[in-house]
Amino acid sequence: MSEQSAATPDASESQQAIFSIEKIYVKDMSLEVPGAPAVFMSAEQPQIEVNIHNGASVVEQGALYEVVLTATVTAKVADRSVFLVEVAQAGLFHIRNLPPQDLDAVLGVLCPTTLLPYAREAVSSAVSRAGFPPVILQHMDFNQVYMQSQQQRAAEAVPSPSQVN
């Protein structure tokens, strides 16, 4: 009897939370150097602007999710664009048996945190291949970004006094 019970998983094991990385890949990459070759003659240091955002979508309900972390790096001198790099770093994540609020946090914090080093390398490599010194994406606290978005959602959900009447 003990052999039979050991062979069949109990209910707690079948409901155990699962998180695994199935695949990490570059979904899209774009590089533009609109002023080449003249931009290489300029001695002016460009201003670098970095924008990062992420999104998640369901690939297979309750099991497989795609998270895409998009990094856009723009370098400008005055109002002239020196270069523009956009990398959409993606991952397929197998996630099961999580409550909705925990799933939302995993997709908004853990998954983009996992993807950031890959996006950092892709951006740095693309900028270097374009003939410029590499741009290294700084660490980003996705937990803080997630908490701010949760606070913003909560504030938008609370009706103002004028909406109550």
N, C-alpha and C positions, 0 to 999 in steps of 0.2 A: 504494500500500500504506500509506503514511503517513496518507492521508485516512481509510482504513477504521479503522485503529487509533485515530485521534483521535476518531472518531465513537462507538466502543464503549468504555464505561467499563471500566477494569480492575478486578480483584477488590478492590484496596485502596480504591478510590473507593466501591464498593458497600457496603463494611463500615465506612465512616466514621461516627463517632458523630454523631447528630442530636439537637438539642434546640431546640424552638420552642414558643412560647406560642400556643395556638390560640384560647383564650377566657378572659377573667377576668370573674367575675360574683359577685353576692351570691346564695348558695344559700338562705339563711334569715336572717331578722332579726326580733328580738323586742325590744320596749321596754315596760317596765312602770313606772308611777309609782303605786304602790298607795295612798299617803297623800295624793294631790292632792285638793284644793288646800291642805290644812293644811301639807304639807311646805314650801311656799313661804313660810310665815309664820315658820318656825324660823330662828333666827340661828346655830344650832350648825353647825359644819363637819362634814360627813359623812366617815367613813372609807371610802376607796376600796380595793376589792380587785379585782385583775385576774388572771384565769386564762386562759392561752393553751395550746391543744393543736392538734395537726395529725394528719391521717391521709391515707392515699393508697389508691386503689383502681384496679383495671385496668378500663378502658372497652373497649379493644381490645387483646388480647394482643400484647405486643411492640411496641406503637406508641403507644397513647393512654392517658393516665393522668389521673385526676381527683385533685387534692390539695385538701383542705378545711382551712383554718386557722380555728379557732373561738376567738373572743375573748369572754369573759364578764366584764362589769364590773358590780360590785355596790357601791352606796353605802348606808351605814347610819349612823344616829345611834342610839347605844346598841344596842338589839336591833331597832329599827324599820328596815325597808327604805325608803330614800328613792327609789332607782330601781334598775332592773336592765336592762342592755342585753346582748343576745347577738347576735353577728354571725358567721355562717358564710360566710367569704369563700372562694370556690372558683376553681379554674383548671383548664383542660384543657391538658395538656402533651403534645406529640408528642416521644417519646423513643425512639430506636432505636440498636441496635448498641452497647450498653453491657454490660460484664460485670455480673453480679448485684450484687456488692458496690458497684460504682460507681452502679448504678441506685438502690440503696437510699439511698446518700448524696445523690444528686440529688433524690430524692423527699423526703428528710428534712431537707435543708439548703437547696439552691438554690430549690426550688419555694416553700416557706414564706417564705423571705427575699423572694422576688418578690411574694408575696401580702400581706405585712405592711403596706406603705404603703396599700394599698387598704382593708384592714381598719381601719387607723388612721383614715382619712378617714371611713369608714362609722360607726364608733363615735363619733367626735367630732361628726359631723353629727347623729346620732340623739340624743345627749345634749343638744346645743344646741337642737334642735327641741323637746325635752321641757321646755325652760325653764331649764336649768342651764348653768353654765360648762362649756365643752368639756373632755372628758377626752382627753388625748393619749397614746396608747400609746407607751411607750418602745421604743427599739431593742432587739431581742432577738438574741442570738448563737445561731442555730440550729445552728451547727457544734458549739458546746459542749454543747448539749442532745443532739445526735445522738451525740457521743462518750460522754456519760454513759449514754445508753441502750444503746450498744454494750457498754460496760463492765459494765453491769448484766446484759445478756443473757449475756455471757461468764461472769460470776460464777454465774449461775443454771445454766449448762450444765455447769460443773465439779462433779462429784459430791463430796459431803462424805465424809470418811473412814468415817462410819457407813453411807453408801449403797454403798460399795464391797463390803463383805462381805455 
